[in-house]
Amino acid sequence: MPDPAAPRIASAASGFLPRVQESRDEFGRPLRILAWLSFLAEVIIIGTGGAVRLTGSGLGCSEWPLCTPESLVPIYEVQGLHGLIEFGNRTMTGVVGLLALAVLLLTLLAIGGRRLLVRALWFALGGVVLAVVVYVATAGLGSVLGAALMSTALLLSVVAGAVDSLRRTTRRRDLAVLAWVVLVGIMAQAVVGGFTVISDLNPFIVGFHYTASLLLVCLTAAFLVRLKAEPGPRERAVPSWFAILTHITGLALAATIFFGVLTTGNGPHSGDADILRTGFDATVLAHVHSWPGYVLAALVAALTVAAWTLRLDPRHWLLVLVIAILVQVGVGVWQAREGLPEILVGIHMVLASLSAAAYTVVVLHLKRPAAV
């Protein structure tokens, strides 16, 4: 016989489904578009940064934050194409920063309303005023040191704004954390970029600069995943052994990138024609770089086979990761045999960031919304 509670259950379900759909669409299309643009911009700036290094334009602008002691922008008759390439990468930093700021402001508006947004804007305004005061007060110390102190003051103000904002965030704290960390990271990257010029392209600072950019690609990819995910507690969606093996794969990926950065730092592409690298043997490092790369490929292949056999959630993104790594291995072998041509090295650098982003998405799919 019919269940007398069935109409009430159906009514409750019909009332619940629209709310779930509303939860998924609460952030709106503008935020999603800007989040995608932010991710793409982070990938593009790795390409432009690679172009600076691979064309020998690392010191195309001799000063920071000015391009020359007399000019903010490069003078083509003096610096030529190298100045334009280096300044283009600096300009791209501004684009990346503005996109990250827009993503942050829309995120705060969506999760906390105007009150949270206005507080963040007040901190931003205070940071700008403090930065100007610091710059004026340190004008006699030189433009480079003054700019560094000004940037540090602005960065500290943003960090203070992030702490205040996160203390007041009661929902979708994960999105707020990611948006703030990306903005803070971009601002810190601008300062690190200045130190690469001041240090005459120190390979360790340049390597750190690239690695930080790669991490920002991963963070913007994570934001896109979490933006689409349902809020609330999460539970593991894969067997424990699969999760452990996935994290071991992450260690292999990190080792591959680390030795790749060391290899590039001691190879022929120092970033400037007048700078010669001495230290580690690049030929030996190239082989050391390949060893964790092959381990990484084997681990990802094993994970992909297991995921498709067991029909686990991350299987589609593991397939994307397999394709990225296969192309990456192919480009790596090709560039080694061809004597490291610039275009192949640049592609290799960008593919490394995309591989890391794909791995980040795989990790985020190890869990799913907890069943209620």
N, C-alpha and C positions, 0 to 999 in steps of 0.2 A: 504494500500500500504506500501511497506517496508520503514522503516525510513532511510533516507540517512546518518544519523549520526551513525547508528548502527555499521558499520565497524570500525569507529574511536573509538567508545566506547569499542568494543570487543578488538581492538588492545591495547587500553590503559589498559584494564583489564588484558590482557595476559601479558603485561609488568609489571603490578603491582604485580601479584601473585608471581612470582619468587622472587621479592624483599622482600615480606612478609616472604617467606620461608627462605630467606637468613638471615633476621633479627632474626628469631628463632634459626638459627644454627650458629650465628656469634661467640658464645663463645666456640664452639667445644667440643668434647667428653672428652678430658683430664680435663677441668675445671669441667664438670658435674660429672665425676667420683670422682675427688678430693673433690668436695662439698659433695657428698654422704659419702665418707670416713670420712670427717670432722664431719658430723652429727653422724655417727655411733660411731666414737671415743668419742664424747661428751657423748653419752649414755653409752658406755663401761666404761668410767672413773667414772661415777656415780656408776656403779657396783663394780669397783675396790676400790673406796673410801668407799663404803658400806662394802666391805669385810674387809678393814682395821679396821673399827669400830666394826663390828660384831664378828670378831675373837679376839678382844682385842689387836690389833696390832698398836693402835694409837701412842704409844710411842716406837714402835719397833726400830725406829731410834731416838736417844735421842737428836740429834743436827740438825741444818738447816743452810746452805744448805748441809753440810756434814752429813753423817749418824751417825758417831761418831766423837769425837774430833780428832781422828787419821786417819780416813778413810772416803772416799766418799761413798763407797759401804758397805753393811752390812757384818759382819764377822759371818758366820753361827755358829761357835763354841761358840761364845759369845752371839749373839742375837737370834739365832735359826730361826724358821719359821716366827716368828713375824717380824723380821727385813727384811726378804725377801718379805713378803706381803706388808709392808709399803714402802719399796724401789721400789717395783713393781708399786705401785700407783704413786710414784714420777716419775718413768721412763715413765709412761703413759702420764704424763703432758707434757713431751718433745715431745712425738708422736703427741699429740693433737696440741701443738704449731706449730710444723713443718707443719702439714697439713693445719692449718689456715694460716700460712705464704705463703704456696704454692697457696692456693685459692686466697689470696689477690694479690699476684704478677701476677697471670694469669688474674685476673679480671682487674687490672690496665693496663696490656698489651692490653687486648681486648677493653677497653673503651677509653684509652688515648694514646696507642702506646708506643714506647720505651721511649719517653721523660718523661712521667709520671712514668714509671717503674724505670728509672735510678734515678730520683729525690728521689723516695722512698728508693732505695738502698743506696743512699748517706746518707740519714737520718739514715738508719739502721747502716751503717758503723760508722757514727759519734756517735751514741748511744753506740755502742760497745766500741769505744775508750774512751768516757766519763766514761762509767761504770768501765773500767779498771783503769783509773786515780783515780776515787773516791775510788775504793777498795784499791789501793796502798796507797792513802793518809790517809785512815782511818784504816790501818792495825793494829795500836796500840790500837784501841777501842774494839777489840774482833771480832771473826769471824762472830758471829751472826749479830751484829750491822753493821759491814762492808758489809756483804752480803745484808742486808736490804737496806742500802744506795745505794749500787751498783745496786740492782734491781730497786729501785726508780728512779735512774738516767736513766737507760735503758728505763723504762716505760715512763718517761717524754719525752725522745727523740722520742719514738714511737708516743706519743700523738701529739708532734710537727709535725712529719711527716704526721700524719693523717690530721691535720688542713691544712697544706700546700697542700696536695694532693686533699682534698675535695674542696679547693678554686679554684683549676685548673680543676676540673672535670666538664665537660659540658654535658655529656650524661650518662645515667644509673647511676645517682648519688645514687640511692637507693641501688644498689649492692655494690658500693664503701663504702657507710656508713656502711652497714651490715658487710662487710668483715673487715673493720678497727675496728669496735666495738668488733667483735669476737676476733680478735688478742689482742687488748688492754685488754679485759676481761680475757683472758687466762693468760696473763702476771700478771695482778692484782691478779688472783686466786693463782698463784704460791706464791706470797708474803703472801696472806691470809693463805695459807697452812702452811707457815713457822710460822706464828703467832699462829696457832692452836697447834703446837708442843711447842713453847716457853711458851704459856699460860697453859700448861698441860691440853690441850683439853677442854678449856672453852666451855661450851655447846652453848653459844650464838655465839661464833666465828665459831664453828663447824656447827651450824645451818645455819649461813650466808654463809659459804663455800658451803654447799649443795645447798642452794637456788640459789646462783650465778651460780653453775654448771647447775642447771635446766633451768635457763634463757638462758644460752649459748646453750642448746639443742634447745630451742625455736627459738633463733636467727639463728642457722644453718638451722633449718627447714624453717624459713622465707626466707633465702637466696635461698634455693632450689625452693621454690614457685616463687619468683620474677625472678629467673634465667630463668624460663620457660615462664613467663608472657610477654605479649606484652608491649613495652614501651609506654609512652605517658600518657595523662590525663585519669583519671578513674572516673566512676560514680557508684552510688549505684545500686546493682543488686537485692536487696531484699526490701520488704516494710520497712518503717521506724520503725514500731513496732517490726518487727523481728530483726532488727539491735540493737534496744534498749535492747530487751530481751537477745540477744546474749552477749552483754556487761555486763548485770546483771549476766548472767551465769559465766562470767569471774571473777566477784567479789566472787561468791560462790566457784569457783575453787581456787582462791587465799586464801580465808579463810580456806578452807579444807587443803591446803598445809601448811599454816602457823601453824595451830593447830597440824598438823601432825608432823612438825618439833619440836614444843615444846614438844609434847608427847614423841617422840623418845629421845630428849635431857634429859628428866627426867625419862626415863625408865631404864631397867637393862643393856642396851647396851651403856655404857659410852665410849667405845673405848679402855679402859685399865682396867685390873683386879684390879689394886690398886686405881682406882678412883671411888668414890661413889658420886652420884648426890643427892643433897638435894635442896629443893625449892618447886616447884609445885608438886601437887599430880598427878602422872602419871595415876592413875586409873580414876580420875575425868577428866583429859585431854583427855583420850581415848574416853570418852562419848562426850565431847565437840567437839572433832575432827570428830566424826561420824555425828553430826547434820548438819553442812554445806555440808557434803558428801552426805547425803540423799537428801537435797535440790538441790544440783548439779545434782544428777541423775534424779530427777523429771524435772528439767528445760531442761536438755539435751534431755530427752524423748519427752517433749512437742515441742522443736525445731525440732527434727527429724521428728515427725509426721507432723508438719506444713510444713516443707521443702519438704517432699515427696508428700504431698497433693497438694502443690502449684508448685511443680517441680522447686524449687529454686536451684541455683548453688551450695550452700554448702551441699546439701543433702547427697552426697556420703561420704564426710569427716565427717559429723555428724554421719553417721552410724559407721564409724571407731571409733569415739569418744565414742559412746554408748557401743561398744564392750569393749573398753579399760576400761571404768568406771565400767561396770558390772564385769569384771575380777578383777578390783581393789577392788571393794566392797567385792567380794567373798573372795579374799585373806585377806583383812582386818578383816573380821569376823572370818575367819579360824585361823589367827595368834592370835587373841585375845582369842579364845577358847582353843588354844593349848599352851598358855603361852609364846607367842612371840618367836618361834624358829627362829634361825638366818637366815635360808634360806628363810623363808617366809617374814621376815622383809626386806631382801635384794631385793626380787622380788617386794615387795610393793614400795620400794624406786625407782626402775627403772621404774615401771609402772606409777608412778606419773609423771616422766619426759616425758614419751611417751604420757600420757593423755594431759599434758600441750602443747606438740608439736602439737598434733592433734587439740587441741582448737585453737592454733595459725594459723594453716592452714585454719580452718573454718572461722576465722575472716578475713583472707586475701581474702577469696572468697566472702565476702560480697559486694565487688566491682568488676567491670569488665572494660575493656577498653572502654572509651567514644566513642559513635557512632559519626562518622564524616559525 
